[in-house]
Structures are given as structure tokens and as C-alpha cells.
Amino acid sequence: MTQHIFLASATLCGVCLTVIGLLQIHSAMQDTGTLADDLLAGNSLLYVLVCLLAYAQLRRVPPPNTASRKCATLARVVDAGFLLAVVLTAGIGAFIVWAVLR
């Protein structure tokens, strides 16, 4: 599961950066500003953090004859961080729609 989160978080970080660029173009054409690009920048940083934690989880090999409690904890942190970032992305998307259509 961590491998999928690693790939998806890197992709979604790129999507956030693309939307920031599109919002900048929209803001320049409409001569308005919005908080959404700042929120997306923070969200993309969260995706980068999750990506780095997922990479650490993938590279971690527990020593033989030891419990993998640390691995399980890191996997839960990666899962929770990814879910938080996805929920924030959905909320920011709703905010963008509201800000553009009002």
C-alpha cells in the first residue's frame, strides 16, 4: 500500500502545482486574488512530506528477530497523512469552485 501512496502523493503534488499556475493565470486575467493558491501550496508541501515518509517506509527493512512495531507506526502515519492531504485537496477544490463561480 505504501508504494501506491508514494506514487500518488508525488503525482498529486504535481497536480497541486499545476492548479496553482492555472489560478495565477486566472487571477492575472480577472485582476483578482484568492486564498486558494496559498492553501494549495501548503497542501503540496503535505504531499511532499507524505511522499518522503512513504519512501522512508519503503526503504526501511526491519532487523531479523525484532518486532516491526516501528514499521507499522510509520505506515499508519503515512496513511493518515495521505488521507488528510486528500481531504484537504477536496476541500480546497470546493473552495476554488466557490471562489471562481461567485
Summary of the structure (lengths in Angstrom):
residues: 102
radius of gyration: 17.0
end to end distance: 39.4
largest distance: 62.7
contacts: 271
relative contact order: 0.17
helix: 84%
strand: 0%
